[in-house]
Amino acid sequence: MSSSSKSHATLRYTTMRLGVFVGCLVVVGVLAQVGVVPSGIGKSNPLWVVLLALVISAPLSYVLLRKQRQAMSEQIVGGVEHAKDRLAANRSQEDSIA
């Protein structure tokens, strides 16, 4: 994987995760309008549809976005290691001055 694609892994995963949620939201909304899925109790219809879409999109994202999640994890770990290296370098400079 190139460094350019790794640098945007978090943004890519977040965008794709949002896309999966929006897709589920549309499908659940249509199914609620048609009557296949209960539309909620009283005025809870919008909240019910959103919650159901969240519950459905979570496992779908877990399965479908595995590669993107792994790339995002590698990006975060790399950033943490880089920050640790800089901190260690700064400490060694301070120790050599004192």
Buried (B, 14 or more C-beta within 10 A) or exposed (E): EEEEEBEEBBEBBEEBBEEBBEBBBEBBBEBBEEEEBEBBEEEEBEEBBBEBBEEBBEEBBEEBBEEBBEBBEEBEEBEEEEEEEEEEEEEEEEEEEE
